[in-house]
Amino acid sequence: MKPIIIDVDSQNIEKYPATCFMNPNDQGYKTKKEWLLKRFSEGLKIKLLYVENDKKCHGFIEYVPGEYAWRAVKAKGYLFIHCIWVSPNIFKKKGNGSLLVQAVIEDAKKQGKYGVAVVTSEGSFMAGKDLFIKNGFQSVAKAQPSFELLMKPLKKGPLPEFNNWEKQLNSLKGLNIVYSNQCPWVARFIREVGGKKKDLNITEQKTAKDAQNAPSPYSVFNLVYNGKMLADHYISMTRFQNILKKEVGIFRRGT
């Protein structure tokens, strides 16, 4: 199964939709697509992985110049990876993930960048660090509960670092969702939850600068109650309701 990498841009995104496991007709993906079309001019790139004689996409990597990273980081002079996935399991552990990562590293070399950076997590909905360590990345910072900032050095320069996301977290009062449309699943969730909770403050991060000042390193989705992070990645509506019942109900009783 010969791998084929397709570079996606505004001209061919209709032919090669970057769906992130979502039906391209779903409103969540349509919202993500609108977000992407605004980001291409900022240098965002997407590479899709296909295999010979198979029309289905089996891999995805999204990255952007560090100054436009939609994470709570400082990474100017680097390329920054937002997301990577390979699916289904039959295509994993065959070098396909490394193929996508190496393609970004080669792009960074051509652009004369300091290197490539990424935020990983051992939690749900984010890539773990093993793939990146295998490809020469090094850990430069950690953050609770399991976030890690990694970078692949290419030439001497300032190290990427986390921004002061804890300050932003502690400043949030009441019940809040801070999110961006960088993830189509989050975009769909926001449509489902919007307007259902009168006491819920929903704040969209509309620019990379907004995301870099998010209340958690991941930035994409943050459910916060009075400075406490209740969820720092996409969750289902059922999980959301259970969290509110358990956590917010306890807080309201003053315990």
C-alpha positions in Angstrom: 0.0 0.0 0.0 2.0 2.9 -1.3 1.3 6.1 0.7 0.4 9.3 -1.1 0.4 12.7 0.5 -1.9 15.4 -0.7 -1.4 19.1 0.1 -4.7 20.8 0.8 -5.4 24.4 0.1 -8.3 26.7 -0.8 -8.3 25.5 -4.4 -8.7 21.8 -3.7 -10.4 21.5 -0.3 -13.7 20.6 -2.0 -12.0 17.6 -3.6 -10.0 16.7 -0.5 -12.0 17.7 2.6 -10.1 17.7 5.8 -13.0 16.1 7.7 -11.4 14.9 10.9 -13.5 11.7 11.0 -16.6 13.8 10.4 -19.1 13.7 7.5 -18.3 16.7 5.2 -22.0 17.5 5.2 -22.1 17.9 8.9 -22.4 21.6 10.1 -19.4 21.1 12.4 -17.2 20.4 9.4 -18.7 23.2 7.4 -17.8 25.6 10.3 -14.3 24.1 10.4 -14.0 24.6 6.7 -14.9 28.3 7.0 -12.2 28.6 9.7 -9.6 26.9 7.5 -10.3 29.2 4.5 -9.5 32.2 6.8 -6.3 30.5 8.0 -4.7 29.5 4.7 -3.6 33.2 4.2 -1.8 33.0 7.6 0.3 30.1 6.3 -1.7 27.2 7.7 -1.1 23.9 5.8 -2.9 20.5 5.7 -1.5 17.3 4.4 -3.8 14.3 3.9 -2.5 10.7 3.7 -4.0 8.3 1.1 -2.8 5.0 0.0 -2.6 3.7 -3.6 -5.9 2.5 -5.1 -7.9 3.7 -2.0 -10.1 6.8 -2.3 -10.5 7.1 1.5 -8.2 9.4 3.5 -6.3 7.6 6.2 -4.2 10.4 7.8 -4.1 14.1 8.5 -1.7 16.7 9.8 -2.4 20.4 10.3 0.3 22.9 11.0 0.9 26.6 10.9 3.7 29.2 11.5 4.2 29.4 15.3 3.2 33.1 15.5 -0.3 31.9 14.3 -0.5 28.8 16.6 -4.0 28.2 18.0 -2.5 27.0 21.3 -1.4 28.9 24.5 2.2 29.0 23.4 5.0 31.3 22.1 6.5 29.6 19.1 7.6 32.3 16.7 10.1 31.1 14.2 8.8 27.5 14.4 6.2 25.5 12.5 3.6 24.4 14.9 1.5 21.2 14.6 -2.1 21.5 15.6 -3.4 18.0 14.9 -2.4 14.6 13.6 -4.2 11.4 13.1 -4.0 8.1 11.3 -7.0 5.8 10.9 -8.1 3.0 11.1 -5.8 0.9 13.3 -4.6 -1.2 10.3 -2.8 1.9 9.1 -1.1 2.6 12.4 2.4 1.5 13.4 3.4 1.3 9.8 5.3 4.6 9.6 2.4 6.7 8.3 2.4 9.0 11.3 6.1 9.5 11.0 5.7 10.1 7.2 3.4 13.1 8.0 5.6 14.5 10.8 8.7 14.2 8.6 6.9 16.1 5.8 6.4 19.0 8.2 10.0 18.9 9.3 11.1 19.1 5.7 8.8 22.1 5.1 10.3 23.8 8.2 13.8 23.2 6.8 12.8 24.8 3.5 11.4 27.8 5.3 14.5 28.2 7.4 12.6 27.7 10.7 14.2 27.1 14.1 12.3 23.8 14.1 8.9 22.3 14.6 6.8 22.4 17.8 3.7 20.6 19.1 1.6 20.3 22.3 0.9 16.7 23.3 -1.2 15.1 26.1 -1.6 11.7 27.6 -5.3 12.5 27.9 -8.1 12.1 25.4 -8.5 13.8 22.0 -4.8 14.8 21.5 -1.7 13.0 20.2 0.6 11.5 22.7 4.3 12.3 22.6 5.7 8.9 21.6 5.4 9.6 17.8 7.2 12.9 18.1 10.0 11.6 20.4 10.6 8.8 17.8 11.1 11.6 15.2 13.7 13.5 17.2 11.5 15.9 19.2 12.5 17.0 22.7 10.5 18.1 25.7 10.9 21.8 26.6 8.0 22.4 29.0 5.2 20.6 30.9 1.8 21.7 32.2 -1.0 20.1 34.3 -2.6 17.7 34.0 -0.6 16.0 31.2 0.3 18.6 28.6 3.8 18.6 27.2 5.4 21.1 24.8 7.9 19.4 22.4 10.1 20.7 19.7 12.3 19.3 16.9 15.3 21.6 16.7 16.7 22.5 13.3 18.9 25.5 14.1 19.8 27.6 17.1 17.0 29.9 18.3 14.8 30.7 21.3 12.9 27.8 22.7 9.1 27.7 22.4 7.2 28.1 25.7 3.8 28.0 27.2 2.0 31.3 27.8 0.6 32.1 31.2 -2.6 30.1 30.7 -3.1 29.8 34.5 -3.6 33.5 34.9 -6.4 33.3 32.3 -7.9 30.3 34.0 -8.0 32.0 37.4 -9.6 35.1 36.0 -12.8 33.3 34.8 -15.8 33.7 37.0 -19.0 31.7 36.8 -19.6 28.9 34.2 -17.6 29.4 31.0 -16.8 27.7 27.7 -13.9 29.1 25.9 -13.4 27.5 22.5 -12.3 27.8 18.9 -13.6 26.4 15.6 -10.2 24.8 15.0 -11.9 21.5 15.9 -15.1 20.5 14.0 -16.3 18.4 16.9 -16.1 21.4 19.2 -17.9 23.5 16.6 -20.7 21.0 16.5 -20.9 20.8 20.3 -21.2 24.6 20.6 -24.1 24.5 18.2 -25.8 21.9 20.3 -25.2 23.6 23.7 -25.7 27.2 22.7 -28.6 28.8 24.4 -29.5 25.8 26.6 -27.9 27.2 29.7 -28.7 30.8 30.5 -25.9 31.0 33.1 -23.3 29.7 30.7 -20.8 32.2 29.2 -19.6 31.0 25.7 -16.6 32.8 24.3 -15.2 32.1 20.9 -11.5 32.5 20.2 -11.6 34.3 16.9 -7.9 34.9 16.3 -4.6 33.1 17.0 -3.8 35.8 19.5 -7.1 34.9 21.4 -6.1 31.2 21.4 -2.6 32.0 22.6 -4.3 33.6 25.7 -6.6 30.7 26.4 -7.1 29.3 29.9 -5.3 26.0 29.1 -2.4 24.9 26.8 -4.7 23.1 24.4 -7.0 26.2 23.9 -9.5 24.5 21.6 -12.1 23.7 24.3 -12.2 24.8 27.9 -15.1 24.3 30.3 -14.4 26.3 33.4 -16.3 27.1 36.6 -14.9 29.9 38.9 -11.3 29.3 37.9 -11.5 25.5 38.0 -11.0 23.6 34.7 -13.8 21.0 34.4 -12.8 19.8 30.9 -9.8 20.8 28.7 -10.7 18.9 25.5 -13.8 18.1 23.5 -16.5 16.2 25.4 -19.9 14.7 24.4 -23.2 16.4 25.4 -23.8 13.5 27.9 -20.4 14.1 29.5 -21.1 17.8 29.6 -24.4 17.3 31.4 -22.8 14.9 33.9 -20.0 17.3 34.7 -22.4 20.1 35.4 -24.6 17.9 37.6 -21.6 16.7 39.6 -19.3 19.6 39.7 -21.4 22.7 39.4 -24.1 21.3 41.6 -21.5 20.7 44.4 -20.1 24.2 44.0 -23.6 25.8 44.2 -24.2 24.1 47.6 -21.1 26.0 48.8 -18.9 22.9 49.4 
